[in-house]
Amino acid sequence: MKPRLNPCQAAPDAMKAVAALNTYVQGSGLQPSLDELIKMRASQISGCAYCLHMHPRERRERRADLPARCVARVTLYTDRERAALAWTEAVTLVSQTHAPDEIRRTARPVFRGKGG
């Protein structure tokens, strides 16, 4: 797959900011596997094939399970993963979902005081 543009050349300052955010998240205590699951779901919702291709093989293998809008009922994922996926979906689709308080209230206790 050949990307349409090289983001590092097109917007180097933006890519530096993305890299800085990634470095921050890596140091936040969030499990790397959960971080990748979140990134993969947001990329899938956004329709970014390039980003989906960048994710590790083990997460790509689970990709087929993500589109089912019933993530909350899928036992393949832990409570933590389901909460992260629900919040990722709500925030990525914020113009449609308005990030409901109910989803935030469900996710918050799962992550509070646990390093994310």
Secondary structure, 3 states (H helix, E strand, C coil): CCCCCCHHHHCHHHHHHHHHHHHHHHCCCCCHHHHHHHHHHHHHHHCCHHHHHHCCHHHHHCHHHCCCCCHHHCCCCCHHHHHHHHHHHHHHCHHHHCCCHHHHHHHHHHHCCCCC
